[in-house]
Amino acid sequence: MHVDDLLQLDDLDLTLLWSEGPLLAQEVRGVTAAAPEAPETYPHGGGELVLSGLEWWTPGDGGAQADRFVAALRSAGAAALVADEGTHGTVPQDLVAACRTHRVPLLSVPAQAAFRAVTEAVTEAVHLRHRQAVDRRAGDGRRAADEWAALAAAPPADGAALTATVGACGLPSDGPYRVVVAACATKDATPGDGGGPAAGALAEALAHAPGTPFAVGRLPGGEAVALVATGAGDTVRATLGDLWPALRACAPDRILRAGISGPARTAELTGVALEQARYALAAARQDAPGRSRVTAVEDLTSLASLLAGVPRPVRTAFSRTVLGPLAGASHRMLLETLEVFLARHGSWARTAEALHLHVNTVRYRIQRIELLTGRDLSRLDHKLDLRAALLCR
């Protein structure tokens, strides 16, 4: 709030004794009671509204006391002085003159008014204005994060535009950065409000990563997304990994999943990082059905974990195409033989031992598998194709 806003508070019945127009526009950041015996100790943060009962003032000193008092207020950056009329029946002219000399706005409060009421009203008004400023900044930050997300999600992204929106998010211009994408589903796996609870979970978790600036927004598809400036202390993976279970416990009817990108060295590369985070989120969905999970791209260290991020329809189509007739129920015995054979690194003897079969029987079944699938199991690439098809079932 500003000094002139005080005059609009009807319950206080304040009177303006002296000021100039620009001084009335000064921001009031707090309120304090004056310590008349040591005015030099007043808060020096600036913007304080100082209340004084004027007990320190005595007539007949030529205004020296008032001048010393107001000079100390001016030095401390006080926004204004509120003087009580009750102690002396009026506000001394010495004080009015001193405020004019040192350019400190002077207001008076009637004798019947309590300073406590002034303090409470001003404090409440200051806190309200502060909350409005915080909410406005948060809203601006969310809009900037949404704008960055829209740019990053629609490649090819303009590098200069991405850099500008990263700055608008309030993040450092130098990387590295990580991108986190999160979504929320209900117990029955329906998407629910994917962005709302997930955005809250992201903001809550990242707030516990000390010294890590971040901005949270939403992707065009509704998922929550966070852009994090990791700097030298990259604690994003550890922080989310530690706190995600606790956040999940706060919403037992929800399933929270998140995907984390690898580090992006510059703001221009955050679009690539977003793709990584989305893939990691897809892997978290496939790898942990019905459970909350955080997956980083660094966690995709096996063929199984890599394939987990492939959309389910694509996985199913690939599996059916590669396995061919083996995918049908009538070839379960051959399918089992293939799984064991690949798990035993193509060893005829170990496969026969595991299945309690003669080696010749294993050889016959493998020949049948090669015939039905058109793959040669002596070739590494064909083995990998069939292994991937089994994982994608």
N, C-alpha and C positions, 0 to 999 in steps of 0.2 A: 504494500500500500504506500501512498504518498502522503506528505504532510497535509495537503489540502483535503485528502479523504477524511482526515480526522474531524474536520469541521462539518462533515456530512453525517456524523454519528450523533443523531438527535438525543439519545439517552445521556450523552456526556455533557451536552450544553457548553461546549468549549467556545471561547471567544478569542479571536485573533487580535493581538495587541500590536504586533509589528511583524512585517515580512515584506519581501519583494516577490513579484510573480515567479521568477525562475526558482527561488528558494522553496516555494510551496510545492514544486514538482519533485523535490528530493524524495528518494525512497526511504521508508521507515523499515528497518530490518529487525528491530528489537526495542525493548523498553526496559529502563532501569531507573532506580531511585537514586537521587544525588547524594553523595557523601560530602557534606559541606566543609568538613574539617580537612579534606584532602581531595579537592576537585581534580588534581592532576592524575589521580588514579582511576578516572572514569574509563570505561572500555574504549579502546582506540581502534576498534574494527571499522568504525564509521557507520552512520545510519541509525544510531541509537536515539530514541525518544527519551529525554531525561525529565523525570518528575522531581519537583522540589517544593517542600513546604515553606521554604524561605526562613527557616528558624535562624539561619546564620546571619541574616541581614539586620543591621542596626542603623538607625538614622544618624546623620551628622558626620559621616566620614568622607563626605565629598564624592561618594560613588566608587571609592577604591575597592571595597569588598565586591560590589556587583561587577566591576570591571575585571577583577581577578577571576571571579567565578565564571563569567561568560567567556573570557579568553581561554580558560581551560577547556570549556565545552567546544569552542571553535577548534582548538588544537586536537581534540579527540575526534573531530569529525561528526559531532552530534547533528542529527537531522533537525531537531527543534527542542525547545525547552517549554515544559508545561508547568506553570507556577500556580500555587494554591493561594486564593484570595483570602482564605479563612484566617491565616496567622496574623496578618496586619490589617485586615479589613479591605485591602486593595493590593494591587501589585505596585511596588514602589517605582517611581519614575526613573530612579537611578538604574534599575534593572532594564527598563525599556530603552534607555539611552545606551546602555552597554550592549544590548542585543543589536541595536541599530549600528553601533560602531563596529562590532565584530561580525555583523551579518548572520546572526543566529535567529531564526524565526521564534517568536514568543507567543505562546497561547496561555490563557488563564482558565482555571477551573473554578466554578462557584464554591463558596464556602460550605454549602450543604452537601457537595459531592464528595465521595470517598475516593482517595487515590487508588484504593484497591479496585474499584469499579473501572477506573481509567486503565489500570494495568491489565485487567482481565479482558476488557473490550479490545484494547490495542493488540494484546498478545494473540487473541483469537483471530482478529482481522489479519495480522501478519502471517499467522500460520495458514489461514485460508488462502491468502494470496500466494504463499510459498507452494502450497499444494497445487494450486492452479498452474503456477509456472512449471512445476515438476511434471504435471500431467500433460501440459502443452508440449514440453520438450520430449516426453515419452511418445506422444502422438506423432511429433515430427520425426522422431527416430524410427518409429514403426513404418511411417509412410516412406521414408528413405530406404529402409530395409526391403519393403515391398517393391519399390522401384528397382533396386538392385536385383532382387530375385527375378523380376519379370525380364530384365535384360539378360541375366545369366542363363535363364531357362529357354531363351529363344536364340540359339546360335544360328549364324555366326555373330557373336556379340561384338559390339564396338568397344575396343580396348579403352579408348579415351573416355567413353561414356561410363564404362564399368568403374574406371578409376575415379571419376567424378562422383558417382553414387556411393562408392566406398567412403569417400571423404564426407559426403553428406550424412552418412550413418554415424559420423563422429569417430571413425576408426583411423589409426595412423596410416599415412600414405605408404609406408614401407611394410613389406611382408616379413615373414610368411603369414599366411592365413590358413584356417581350416573352415570347411563348411560342414554343418550338421543338419541333416534332414530328419524330422521325426513325425510320426503319425500315431494315431490312437484308434483302437478298435474295441468293441465290446466283447464280452466273453464268448458270444456266439459267432465271433469273427466278422460281424457286420462293421463297416467302416465307422459309423457314428460321426461325431464331429472331429474329424482328423486333425484339424488345426488348433482348435481351442485348448483342450487339455494338454496337448503336446507342446504348444507354444509356452504355456505356463510352466510345464515341466522343464523345458529347455532353459527358460529364463532363470528358474529357481536353481537348477543345477549349475549353470555357468556362473551365477552370482557367487558361488563358492570357490571359484578358481581365482585366487588373488592375483591382482595386477593383470588381468586378462580382459581387455575391452571386447565387447561383443554387441551385436545388434540382432534382434529377433523379428522376423516378419513371416509372411506366408507366400508360398508359391502359387502360381495361377491355378493349380489343381487343388489347392486347399491345404497341402501339408505345411507343417511349421518348418521354418528354416532359420538357421543362425549362421551369421558370418562372424568368425572369431579371429582377432588379431593375436596370434600366439607368441610372437617375438621369440626370445631365446628360451623362455620357460614354457615349453609346450606341455601343458597339463590337461588338455581337453579330454584325451582318451581316458586318463586315470580318473579325472573328476567325474565324468559321466559314468564310467564303470563302477565307481564307488557309490554314487548317489542314486543311480537309476533304481536299484531294488527298493530303497527307502521311499522314493517317489511313487513307485508302483504300489507299495503298501498303503499309501495315502488314498489310492483309488482302486480298491480291490475289484471293482466291477469293470475295470478297464485294462487293456493290454497296450502298453507303451513300447514302441520300438524306435530305434534311432540308427542312422547310418552316418559314419564320419569319413570325410575325405582324407586323402593324404595332404601334406603341406603344399600350398600354392605360393610360389616365391613372390609373385607380384599380384596386384589387383586385377590385371588383365587376364590372369590365369584362374580367377575364381569361378569362371564359367565351367572350365574343365573340372575344377574341384567339385562343383555342384553335381556334375554327371557322376563322379566317383561316389559321392555321398548317397545319391539316389540308388545306385547299384548296390552299395553296402546295405541300405535300408531294405531293398528287395531281398538280399541274401538273409537278412535278419528275419524277414517274414517267412521265408521258405525253410530256413534252418531251425526255427523255433516256433512251430505252429502252436497257437494257444498260450504262448509264454512271452513275457516282456523280454526284450533283448537289445543290446547295443553292439553293433558290428562296425569295425573300422576296416578300411581297405587293406590295412596291414594284416588283418586277421584272415584274409582270403589267401591262404598259403597252400591249399590243396585243390585238386581238380573238383572234389565234391563241394568245397566251399565256394569256388569260383562259379560252378554251375548253379549253385543255390540262388544266385541273383538273376538268373535267366527267368523270364516270365513263365508261369506254369503252362499256358497253352503251347508255347514254343518248345519247352522241355518235352511235353507229351508228344508233339508232332515229330520231333527229332527221334525220340525213343522208338516210336512205332515204325518210322521209316527205316531206321538202321537195323532194328531187330527183325523186321518183316514178319514172317510167319511165327517166329519164336515168341512174339508178343501174345499169341493166342493161348488159351487155356490148355489146348491139346498137347503143347510142347513144354510143359512145366519141367519134365525130367531133363530135357536138353538145356533149358534155361538154368536149372540148378547146376548142371555140369559145367556150363560156361562160367557161371559165377565162381565156382570152386577152382576151375582151371586158371582163370585170371588172377584169383587171389593167391594161388600157389605159383605165380610167375611162370605159367606155361609148363610146369613140370608134370609129365605124364605119371610118374611114379607117385608123387605126393598127392596128386588128384585122385588116383586110384585108391590110395590108402585112406584118404579122407572120406571117399564115397563107398568104401568097402567093395570095390569092383576090381576086376582084372584089368590090367593095363590095355589089353586089346579092346576091351569094351569101351574104355575111355577114348582110345583112338577112333573107334567107330563113331562114337557120339560126336567127337570134334569134327570129323569129316562131314557128318550130317549137318552140323551147325554151319560149317563153311559153305555147304551146298545151299542151304536155306537162306543164308544172309548174303552170299556173294562175297564174303570176306575171307582173307587168307590169314589164319592165326599164327603163321610163322613170321608175319610182318608186324613190326612195332606199331605203325600207324593204324593198322586195322584192329589191333588189340585195343588201342586207345579209343578208337571209334566205338567199339562194342562196350568197353568199360564206361564210357560217357553215357551211352544209351541205357545201360543198366542203372546208372546213378540218376538219370532223368525220369525214370519210371514214376 
